[in-house]
Amino acid sequence: MSALPGAPNLARAGAVLQLDGQPLAALAQAFGTPLFVYSQAAMLAAVGAYQRALQGRRHLVCYAMKANSSLAVLQTFARAGCGFDIVSGGELARVLAAGGDPARVVFSGVGKRPAEMRQAMQAGVRCFNVESTAELDTLNAVALAMDRRAPVSLRVNPDVDAGTHPYISTGLKGNKFGIAHAQAVAAYRHAASLPGLQVVGIDCHIGSQITQVAPYLDALDRLLDLVEQVEAAGIPIHHVDVGGGLGITYSDESPPAADVLVAQLLQRLDARGHGHRELLFEPGRSLVGNAGVLLTEVLVLKPGADDGSGGKNFCIVDAAMNDMVRPAMYEAWMQIEACVLRDAVPATWDVVGPVCESGDWLGRERVLAVQPGDMLAILSAGAYGMTMSSNYNTRPRAAEVMLVDGQARLIRQREAVASLFAGELLLDAPEPGA
Ligand SMILES: *Cc1c(COP(=O)(O)O)cnc(C)c1O
């Protein structure tokens, strides 16, 4: 395992940890903590690997923006030619605010509201990824009421095991997502019979943090089987969308590089005579995860011998589960590094936040030489960090900085406490609009 897993733009200059050549401790001092810092160059390199491998093919990379939906991140990908995979009307509003092209948006999600469908029709999204026959009927009604036809792809559950954490595995039977493979042809017939719908594609998304190529090839085969059956029934399918889910290196995982994955999928597509089809991808984590770090300051050290806590040493930092929930939610392992290495004997620490939950930990049993006031970096924090953050314990959400061409740009201000309860009403307050 390398000292700095996964983060291509992260390096040490002597004792000093740098992202894109910028010392992280200095950024933490300048912008305060907790602070997310992203390398735009790392994001562009990640999407470039997909795009290069797809060159000469009809394709669209739709960044799954729930991984990190900050406007400057979206702007970065929009300018790189990406579309977006969205899961709510709110995400669509963000795409538009960031200058993204709605004609390159695919709308996923297992429970879309009619109002969100109307909003997406109005904006002119490229495709609705529909997950049930009931949703087909609702979308049909929405489209007819607007005197339009909604472009649809059916999200099929290919029933393949992505070999990942149960909470982020989505392509197996018994999971809420998608239309069962066995029901898919009937669902396509139904879709084709509805005058408000236009069948344009097929999609799947089998899970997240996938570290093997095989599940993707299995899923593609299952999709192509259906494409052949559906087209034999007289319903043309234009594009094949293989979803997202490619993993990143948090510690010692070795997922395939995006270009290797793409090349193998293209080879399978060609081998089965489907090379002419447009191929869509919906990567989230693999475009942003390793491009970001979360910086946090050490507040207090509680060595176990001091207070009878069973010998555990606690390093209490100013970031918490509300800033980065992955360890608490999935027991995810994230590498933690001192921003400046100390020339001292390290000890073993549980790195925890100040939130009043025992689940509020960021890393357990980490060997670190630390003192209060030191800055730590939680690596691979660019995906599912800020977007899953909350205000639990009335903690303002962190600020975000993006490194762009050697410059540190503030892309999100630290939240102000007053804004956290600005929409709340005291019991004796007049009702809004009264
Ligand atoms: C979450 C999600 C993605 C992206 O997953 P990653 O693991 O971040 O690549 C893509 N498509 C759909 C439908 C999703 O729900």
The ligand as a Gaussian input file, in Angstrom:
#p B3LYP/6-31G(d) Opt

LIG

0 1
 C      -25.160000       6.993000      -7.799000
 C      -25.434000       6.686000      -9.208000
 C      -24.399000       6.755000     -10.141000
 C      -22.971000       7.055000      -9.784000
 O      -22.401000       6.094000      -8.957000
 P      -20.832000       6.185000      -8.613000
 O      -20.592000       4.972000      -7.800000
 O      -20.623000       7.426000      -7.844000
 O      -20.095000       6.187000      -9.900000
 C      -24.717000       6.526000     -11.464000
 N      -25.989000       6.230000     -11.848000
 C      -26.997000       6.150000     -10.968000
 C      -28.359000       5.834000     -11.448000
 C      -26.759000       6.380000      -9.612000
 O      -27.762000       6.278000      -8.747000

